[in-house]
Amino acid sequence: MAETSDIASLTFEKALAQLEEIVSRLESGKVDLEQSIAIYTRGEALKAHCEKLLKDAEARIEKITLKPDGTPASTEPLDVG
């Protein structure tokens, strides 16, 4: 399995696919201890990367502001804080 340093360049979809593969391998119980530790560590890094990408995406989402009559007025950045 590739080193964790390449994770930063992965898209969300590719990182998630790798994470799903790791979970499947670990759940199968057919991985020796040393390899389990290595792929678990990579899985943790993939999970963190996916969470960061999701948080970044949420920060780019805009919310629609409404006029008093309920019609759309404008958009503004979503406050995720």
C-alpha positions as CSV (number, residue, x, y, z in Angstrom):
1,M,0.0,0.0,0.0
2,A,1.3,3.5,-0.9
3,E,2.6,5.8,1.8
4,T,0.3,8.2,3.6
5,S,2.2,11.2,2.0
6,D,0.2,10.7,-1.3
7,I,-3.1,11.1,0.5
8,A,-3.2,14.9,0.2
9,S,-3.4,14.6,-3.6
10,L,-6.4,12.3,-3.6
11,T,-9.9,13.4,-4.5
12,F,-12.7,12.7,-2.0
13,E,-14.0,9.9,-4.1
14,K,-10.6,8.1,-4.5
15,A,-9.8,8.6,-0.8
16,L,-13.2,7.2,0.2
17,A,-12.8,4.2,-2.1
18,Q,-9.4,3.4,-0.5
19,L,-10.9,3.8,2.9
20,E,-13.7,1.4,2.1
21,E,-11.2,-1.1,0.7
22,I,-9.2,-0.9,4.0
23,V,-12.3,-1.5,6.1
24,S,-13.2,-4.5,4.0
25,R,-9.7,-6.0,4.3
26,L,-9.6,-5.4,8.1
27,E,-13.1,-6.9,8.5
28,S,-12.1,-10.0,6.5
29,G,-9.6,-11.0,9.2
30,K,-7.2,-12.3,6.5
31,V,-4.6,-9.7,7.1
32,D,-1.6,-10.3,9.3
33,L,-1.0,-8.1,12.4
34,E,1.8,-5.9,10.9
35,Q,-0.2,-5.3,7.7
36,S,-3.3,-4.6,9.7
37,I,-1.5,-1.9,11.7
38,A,-0.1,-0.3,8.5
39,I,-3.4,-0.2,6.7
40,Y,-5.3,0.9,9.8
41,T,-2.8,3.9,10.0
42,R,-3.4,4.7,6.4
43,G,-7.2,4.4,7.0
44,E,-7.0,7.0,9.8
45,A,-5.1,9.4,7.5
46,L,-7.7,8.8,4.7
47,K,-10.5,9.4,7.1
48,A,-9.0,12.7,8.2
49,H,-8.4,13.7,4.6
50,C,-12.0,13.0,3.7
51,E,-13.3,15.0,6.7
52,K,-11.1,17.9,5.7
53,L,-12.4,17.8,2.1
54,L,-16.0,17.7,3.3
55,K,-15.4,20.6,5.7
56,D,-13.8,22.6,2.9
57,A,-16.8,21.9,0.6
58,E,-19.2,23.0,3.3
59,A,-17.4,26.3,3.6
60,R,-17.9,26.9,-0.1
61,I,-21.6,26.3,0.0
62,E,-23.8,29.4,-0.2
63,K,-27.0,30.0,1.6
64,I,-29.9,31.9,0.1
65,T,-31.1,34.9,2.0
66,L,-34.7,35.8,1.7
67,K,-36.6,39.1,1.5
68,P,-39.3,39.7,4.1
69,D,-41.9,38.4,1.6
70,G,-40.0,35.1,1.3
71,T,-38.5,35.6,-2.2
72,P,-34.8,35.1,-2.7
73,A,-32.7,38.2,-2.1
74,S,-29.1,37.1,-2.5
75,T,-26.6,34.5,-1.4
76,E,-23.9,34.7,1.2
77,P,-21.3,32.2,2.4
78,L,-22.6,29.5,4.7
79,D,-21.6,30.0,8.3
80,V,-20.5,26.6,9.4
81,G,-19.1,27.8,12.7
